[in-house]
Amino acid sequence: MGVETESMKIARSSMEEIEVFKNADSPTGERIKLFIDELEPIEVAGGSGHLEMPPRLPVLPLQACVGPGDLDFDLDFMVNLELDPDVEYHSGQEVQRISVINNLPDLLRDSHADCMRRVVPKVREVLHVAQADMQLAASSAFIQILRKDLVPVQNYAQTFLQTILSSVDNKDPDEWNGSCFRSPDTEIATAWLDTLLDVIDLLPKDIIKKEILTIAIEKGQLSQPVQTRLSCCKILGKIATRFEPFVIKKEILPVVQSLCQDVEYEVRGCMCLQLDPVSRGLGLEATKSAILPELVELTNDEESYVRIAGLQTVVNILTLVDEDTCRATLIPLVCKFCQQAMKTEDVTLPIVAKEIGRLAHGFLAYLTEEQKLWFVDFFKSMCRVGLSENKQNKNKEAEKDSPTKDQGSVELFVPVLPDILELEERVIETRRNCAFNFPAMVMFVGAKSFKAELGTCFSHLCKDPNVEVRKTLSSGFHEISGMMGSHVNNLLGDLIVLLKDENTEVLKGVVTHLPDTITSICGPLTHQAMHEAKQNQIADIIPAILSAELVIASSNDWRLQEMIVEHFRCFQYLTNSENIYNKIIPVLMRKLRTARAMPVRLAATRSTLSLVRNIKKMEQRSNILCTLVEDFCHGYSCRNRSLFIDICRVTIEYYSKAYFKETFFESLVSLHTDPIPNIRYRLCSVLPDLKRIIKLPSDKMLHQLLDSCVRRLLIGEKDRDVALAVKIAVEEMDKIPVQMESALTRRIMMEEDVEDQKKEADEKRLIELEERELKKEEEAAKAKADKKGMKDNASKIPAPKKTNTETESRIPLANRSKLARTKSGMRTKNAQVKNDSAASKLSSTKTSRSGVSGVPTPSSAGSRKSSVSKMAASEGAQRRASISSPPISVTEKGAVRKNSNGSIPVKSTKKTK
């Protein structure tokens, strides 16, 4: 047995028996008693020492022992535990108490009467001396009880509400941190105050007036501590939203005015922030007479914290006051405040820059043209604060006037540096807030006046030396472009500047909303919406986007790389197929080969196949597909061959089944002989998809190829993981029926594969479009040649005869082969006709020589008949070749007559002896 340590003694003395009682109304109705028995230390066999185990099991949270809602807890053990503050936290008692309090709403729901009688009084008693964790748990549990309506409102006001009110001003007890006592923390008081503010929204007015309002007024007295008066300010602001104006004016308003004149600036600032709900409860007239004078005085307070609170309150009540109040009081007050902030450049200046957008829009309907111009000029001056030459000169003068080390006053020089850094942070924060409010100011001045009023200022912010300013502006660029309308072209140069930025955080703001920005500049993302002028504009943006992609590619942010590569897909709507093929596709192919992160390569795959779908020329599409097969399916790199499987998956998703079977099916199946097991393993997951796209009998060869692949994998596979994957794939393939091309199946599949038919129709439409364009080019070239020929014939002086070579040189290259085939066919036909005519002449000469007295011999008659039939056949062939209509013959009477087989009848004359 080992020696009992001090911690074991503490654990032994602190462990208690836990009794858990079943609810009497539960189905079982039995009493369960859990004991924790002592465990003897266990000696380690075969070792020099022994393993000492604690004499008792560690205490578990109560919800780990039983489920909430199932048992009625006997919580006497919690009350009987020592409440001495010297008790160690790790004894387990605090953990058990926190578990009970967290499950208090469930206990009230399941056994309300017993819990209210036995549990709630003990919980309230323990909270007076509880640690911070238990009080935080109780504050959360008490508001849940009221929200779930687990206790009647009157009972809640008598029990839980009293505990909340007494705990609002509570603080954490002083704790010894090893060297001194820790100062009191307001975390507990803040938690209970937030709970009280939430409770005020749920309680009826009579209980609020009886239980809360009286206590809140008492807390607002000057004799109370500062923390209590701060709590009073927030409580009064919350109560003001629940009562009628006459109650607020009688009960609350005097305390509010007293707190606005408090000697502590924290109390004045806190009450100033609550003037908005108080004024809304009072109404406009009472606000003008009682609240506005206090607000004006607080806005001119000597403490910057109070002045900032006053400005924020002015912004909040803009929707409440009328036109006269704005013009007479608030607008001059704000202008004076802004001028003072710009003059001193104190902590109020960043707040002014943060609220300038809301102020401008709130005053927009009441401002004169001169006042509008003043707001715009003030905004532009804030955008340049800290960057002007005057400010740089002031800094140099301050450096000259400040003491230096040479003057022997090092102690005086040291505090100057933090002040300079603080000022620099303030001016940067000011410009950043201006960049954040730039969309609001664009709406303030209007799109027409943007270039004249804010164009230069916007360009300066796009080139600001601080990264945070540029980052904030780039994040809102898409909002600004959406407001510009037809004047969006003024932002094109600034967009290119941001896209050429070398900081990835700035690029992230632009790239995240790049499709929205380009849509605003170039119109809706449809092929019909793009005009030639818009295409010229986007042609200037493409190099900037590619430059941004290079900067992002050099960083380690693969998510940003994936995002910009995904956005390459929008180029199919923004530029022609030539730019896509020559500028975008090479970048995507480089990404496919060299990108390190797999999501980036998959994004490049999706973008590439999406763009290839919209390339018009068949030759270019074929080149890209051949490159994918050669470099990835048949490539040397195992990584590329693995990516080819993903390329095939995306192709099945984007293209029709017929297109995939023509392009990648055989190449994909050929990977079953790959020497790398991982490739074969990944191929097995695609085999069921290949079976789904096969249709018999047209795909009989592909079906046999797939069966051969599966058989080879089943028989010859030696890798264990691949063999298992093949078996799983075969089981799934057995469940997939083979599609047949019968009439009924074709009708059923047409209903199921509507999307596939749409894809196939789009692919056919693309081919037809290409043929139509080629035909138009041929017709245009022919019309141009005919027009030029007519012009030459109309001239008085005959031009020299042009050779065939000169004539053919004017015909497009695409039509020269067709012309050559036509000429060669005509030459062949003319030669055949000449040979037939020569043969007929020769036979007639022989007949005249062989006959006697003009009477032909039988042999000569036969030869004459054969020559006539040959001539007729040659004439019929020549007519069929030269005339597109069916061959016809004209009789002696002029009637058209033809045989049933389409041949022309030949009339032969017989000569009698």
Buried (B, 14 or more C-beta within 10 A) or exposed (E): EEEEEEEBEBBEEBBBEBBBBBBEEBEEEEEEEEEBEEEEBEEEEEEEEEEBEBBBEEBBBBBEBBEBEEBBBBBEBBBEBEEEEEBEEBBBBBBBBBBBBBBBBBBBBBBBEBBBEBBBEBBBEBBEEBBBBBBBBBBBBBBBBBEEEBBEBEBBBEBBBEBBBBBBBBBBBEEEEEEEEEEBBBEBBBBBBBBBBBBBEEBEEEBBBEBBBEBBBEBBEEEBEEBBBBBBBBBBBBBBEBBEBEBBBEBBBEBBBBBBEBEBBBBBBBBBBBBBBBBBBBBBEBBBEBBBEBBBBBBBBEBBBBBBBBBBBBBBBBEBBEEEBBBEBBBEBBBEBBEBBBEEBBBBBBBBBBBBBBBBBBBEEBBEEEBBEBBBEBBBBBBBBBBEEEBEEEBEEEEEEBEEEEEEEEEEEEEEEEEEEEBEEBBBBBBBBBBBBBBBBBBBBEBEBBBEBBBEBBBBBBEBEBBBBBBBBBBBBBBBBBBBEEBBEBBBEBBBBBBBBEBBBBBBBBBBBBBBBBBBBBBEBEEEEBEEEBBEBBBEBBEBBBBBBEBBBEBEBBEBBBBBBBBBBBBBBBBBBEBBBEBBBEBBBEBBBEBEBBBBBBBBBBBBBBBBBBBBBEEBBEBBBEBBBEBBBEBEEEEBBBBBBBBBBBBBEBBBBBBBBEBBBBBBBBBBEBEBBBBBBBBBBBBBBBBBBBBBEEBEEBBEBBEEBBEEBEEEBEBEEBBEBBBBBBEBBEEBEEBEEEEEBEEEBEEEBEEBEEBBEEBEEBEEEBEEEBEEEBEEBEEEBEEEEEEEEEEEEEEEEEEEEEEEEEBBEEBEEEEEEEEEEEEEBEEBBEEBBEBBEEBBEBBEEEBEEEEBEEEBBEBBEEBBEBBBBBBBBBBBEEEEEEBEBEEEEEEEEEEEEEBBEBEEEEEEE
